[in-house]
């Protein structure tokens, strides 16, 4: 395995775009997004996505019991809108304060829909996309980077692991039917694990409890990004083609 040097972005100034649909997910990923923006000399853009349709569908049939013992219907549209507004306000305030302290150029906007779809819609070749997700366990372990066969570890992944004090584990997605070589160590202390099938990759992510997952391999050759994040249960970092 080799090291891949150079900037993540293509021509022009790089962008790191952080997307989240709730404040806890945004807060958990902001440190990573800021560090990537600092490394790449990139603008940090944040998008708060109100996943109203998804949440409304989930809560429409919910029932709660009040302190008085009365059954009440699920969340109202007004209550849902108020919760989104509060989260968006906190996200914007946190971004503004931390970006100013770090002297990073940043911007914030709101959208409605689905986080991953919105980030794909606004992204350009060379952008780094960070999908917020609050880890279930407090003490997350390594940073995982998903690579294609023969692909080098991006420089920014190595620097991010060093900055966060986390070990870096490379998950190499092998071609279907290929006989994966044994796991090993690459110079710099990066552990390498080979995954011959998508199911094997997802299983590795489920067992690792990573602090973040960087997807450097082409997404077309991998399970959907949503499935990767569901398995890893942590922020997902995507490098768009460029």
C-alpha positions as CSV (number, residue, x, y, z in Angstrom):
1,X,0.0,0.0,0.0
2,X,1.2,3.4,-0.9
3,X,0.7,6.9,0.4
4,X,-1.3,9.3,-1.7
5,X,0.0,12.9,-1.5
6,X,-1.6,16.1,-2.7
7,X,-4.8,18.0,-1.9
8,X,-8.1,16.4,-1.7
9,X,-9.7,19.1,-3.8
10,X,-9.2,19.8,-7.5
11,X,-8.7,23.2,-9.1
12,X,-9.7,26.2,-7.0
13,X,-10.2,26.4,-3.3
14,X,-11.2,23.2,-1.5
15,X,-14.5,23.0,0.4
16,X,-15.3,20.9,3.4
17,X,-19.1,20.6,3.7
18,X,-20.6,19.4,6.9
19,X,-24.2,18.2,6.9
20,X,-26.4,17.2,9.8
21,X,-30.1,16.9,10.7
22,X,-29.8,17.5,14.4
23,X,-27.5,19.3,16.8
24,X,-25.9,16.2,18.5
25,X,-24.8,14.9,15.0
26,X,-23.5,18.3,14.0
27,X,-21.5,18.8,17.3
28,X,-20.0,15.3,17.0
29,X,-18.6,15.9,13.5
30,X,-17.6,19.6,13.7
31,X,-14.2,19.0,15.2
32,X,-13.4,16.6,12.3
33,X,-14.7,19.0,9.7
34,X,-12.8,22.0,11.2
35,X,-9.5,20.0,11.2
36,X,-10.0,18.9,7.6
37,X,-10.7,22.6,6.6
38,X,-7.6,23.8,8.4
39,X,-5.4,21.1,6.8
40,X,-6.6,21.8,3.3
41,X,-6.9,25.6,3.6
42,X,-10.6,25.0,2.7
43,X,-13.8,26.9,3.3
44,X,-16.0,25.2,5.9
45,X,-19.6,25.1,4.8
46,X,-22.3,23.8,7.1
47,X,-25.8,22.6,6.1
48,X,-28.6,21.9,8.6
49,X,-31.1,19.7,6.8
50,X,-34.6,19.4,8.2
51,X,-35.6,15.8,7.5
52,X,-39.2,16.8,8.1
53,X,-40.8,14.1,5.9
54,X,-38.8,11.3,7.5
55,X,-39.5,12.4,11.1
56,X,-43.1,13.2,10.5
57,X,-43.7,9.7,9.1
58,X,-42.0,8.2,12.1
59,X,-43.9,10.3,14.7
60,X,-47.3,10.5,13.1
61,X,-48.4,7.2,14.6
62,X,-46.5,7.5,17.9
63,X,-48.2,7.7,21.3
64,X,-46.9,9.0,24.6
65,X,-48.3,8.9,28.1
66,X,-48.3,12.2,30.0
67,X,-47.5,12.7,33.7
68,X,-51.2,12.6,34.4
69,X,-51.5,9.2,32.7
70,X,-53.3,10.4,29.7
71,X,-52.5,9.1,26.3
72,X,-51.5,11.8,23.8
73,X,-50.8,11.8,20.1
74,X,-47.4,12.0,18.6
75,X,-45.5,15.2,17.9
76,X,-47.3,18.0,16.1
77,X,-45.9,19.7,13.0
78,X,-45.5,22.9,15.1
79,X,-43.5,21.1,17.8
80,X,-41.3,19.4,15.2
81,X,-40.7,22.8,13.4
82,X,-39.7,24.3,16.8
83,X,-37.3,21.5,17.5
84,X,-35.6,21.9,14.2
85,X,-35.4,25.7,14.6
86,X,-33.7,25.2,18.0
87,X,-31.2,22.7,16.7
88,X,-30.4,24.9,13.7
89,X,-29.8,27.9,15.9
90,X,-27.5,26.0,18.2
91,X,-25.6,24.5,15.2
92,X,-25.1,27.9,13.6
93,X,-23.9,29.4,16.9
94,X,-21.5,26.7,17.6
95,X,-20.0,26.9,14.0
96,X,-19.7,30.6,14.2
97,X,-17.9,30.6,17.5
98,X,-15.5,27.8,16.8
99,X,-14.7,28.9,13.2
100,X,-14.0,32.4,14.4
101,X,-11.7,31.1,17.2
102,X,-9.8,29.0,14.6
103,X,-9.7,31.8,12.0
104,X,-11.6,29.6,9.5
105,X,-13.8,30.9,6.7
106,X,-17.3,29.4,7.2
107,X,-20.9,29.7,6.1
108,X,-24.1,28.2,7.3
109,X,-27.4,27.5,5.6
110,X,-30.6,25.4,6.1
111,X,-32.3,23.0,3.7
112,X,-35.1,20.5,3.7
113,X,-34.9,16.9,2.5
114,X,-32.3,14.3,3.4
115,X,-28.7,15.0,4.5
116,X,-26.9,12.8,2.0
117,X,-29.0,13.8,-0.9
118,X,-28.6,17.5,-0.1
119,X,-24.8,17.2,0.2
120,X,-24.6,15.3,-3.1
121,X,-26.7,18.1,-4.7
122,X,-24.5,20.9,-3.6
123,X,-21.1,19.2,-3.9
124,X,-18.6,19.7,-6.6
125,X,-15.6,17.6,-7.7
126,X,-12.9,17.7,-5.1
127,X,-15.1,18.6,-2.1
128,X,-14.9,16.8,1.2
129,X,-18.3,15.9,2.6
130,X,-18.7,15.2,6.3
131,X,-22.0,13.5,7.4
132,X,-22.6,14.1,11.0
133,X,-23.5,11.3,13.4
134,X,-23.2,11.2,17.1
135,X,-21.3,7.9,18.1
136,X,-23.3,5.6,20.4
137,X,-20.3,4.9,22.6
138,X,-18.3,7.6,24.1
139,X,-14.9,6.0,23.8
140,X,-14.6,5.5,20.0
141,X,-11.6,3.7,18.7
142,X,-9.7,4.2,15.5
143,X,-10.3,6.2,12.3
144,X,-11.1,3.9,9.4
145,X,-10.3,4.7,5.8
146,X,-11.9,2.7,3.0
147,X,-9.6,2.2,0.0
148,X,-9.8,0.5,-3.4
149,X,-7.2,-2.1,-4.3
150,X,-3.9,-0.4,-5.0
151,X,-5.1,3.0,-3.7
152,X,-2.9,4.9,-1.4
153,X,-3.9,6.3,2.0
154,X,-4.7,10.0,1.5
155,X,-2.4,12.5,3.3
156,X,-5.4,14.2,5.0
157,X,-6.4,10.8,6.5
158,X,-3.0,10.3,8.1
159,X,-2.9,13.9,9.4
160,X,-6.4,13.6,10.8
161,X,-5.5,10.4,12.7
162,X,-2.4,12.0,14.1
163,X,-4.3,15.2,15.2
164,X,-7.0,13.2,16.9
165,X,-4.6,10.7,18.5
166,X,-6.4,7.8,16.9
167,X,-4.9,4.8,15.2
168,X,-5.7,4.6,11.5
169,X,-7.0,1.3,10.0
170,X,-7.2,0.9,6.2
171,X,-10.1,-1.3,5.0
172,X,-9.3,-2.4,1.4
173,X,-12.3,-3.3,-0.6
174,X,-11.2,-6.2,-2.9
175,X,-12.8,-7.2,-6.1
176,X,-15.6,-9.8,-5.8
177,X,-14.2,-13.3,-5.9
178,X,-10.7,-12.2,-5.1
179,X,-8.7,-14.0,-2.5
180,X,-7.7,-11.3,0.0
181,X,-4.1,-11.3,1.2
182,X,-3.5,-11.6,5.0
183,X,-3.9,-8.4,7.1
184,X,-0.7,-6.6,7.8
185,X,1.0,-3.3,8.8
186,X,2.0,-0.6,6.5
187,X,4.8,1.8,7.3
188,X,3.6,4.5,9.7
189,X,1.7,2.0,11.7
190,X,-1.4,1.8,9.6
191,X,-3.1,-1.5,10.0
192,X,-4.5,-3.0,6.8
193,X,-7.6,-5.3,6.6
194,X,-8.8,-6.7,3.3
195,X,-12.6,-7.1,2.6
196,X,-13.5,-9.4,-0.3
197,X,-17.2,-8.8,-0.1
198,X,-19.4,-5.8,0.8
199,X,-20.8,-7.8,3.7
200,X,-17.3,-8.3,5.0
201,X,-16.7,-4.5,4.9
202,X,-20.0,-3.8,6.7
203,X,-19.2,-6.4,9.3
204,X,-15.8,-4.9,10.0
205,X,-17.4,-1.4,10.5
206,X,-20.0,-2.9,12.8
207,X,-17.3,-4.4,15.0
208,X,-14.8,-1.6,15.1
209,X,-16.6,1.2,16.9
210,X,-14.6,3.8,14.8
211,X,-14.5,7.6,15.7
212,X,-14.9,8.4,12.0
213,X,-14.9,6.6,8.6
214,X,-13.2,8.1,5.6
215,X,-14.4,6.8,2.2
216,X,-11.6,7.3,-0.3
217,X,-12.6,4.5,-2.6
218,X,-15.2,5.1,-5.4
219,X,-18.7,4.9,-3.9
220,X,-19.9,3.0,-7.0
221,X,-17.9,0.0,-5.8
222,X,-19.2,0.1,-2.2
223,X,-22.4,-0.4,-0.3
224,X,-24.5,2.9,-0.2
225,X,-23.1,5.6,2.0
226,X,-26.2,5.4,4.3
227,X,-25.5,1.7,4.9
228,X,-21.8,2.4,5.6
229,X,-22.8,5.0,8.2
230,X,-25.5,2.7,9.7
231,X,-22.9,0.0,10.2
232,X,-20.1,2.3,11.6
233,X,-22.4,4.6,13.7
234,X,-20.1,7.6,13.5
235,X,-19.3,10.6,11.2
236,X,-18.7,9.6,7.6
237,X,-16.2,11.5,5.5
238,X,-16.6,11.3,1.7
239,X,-14.1,12.5,-0.9
240,X,-15.9,13.5,-4.1
241,X,-14.2,12.7,-7.4
242,X,-11.9,15.4,-8.8
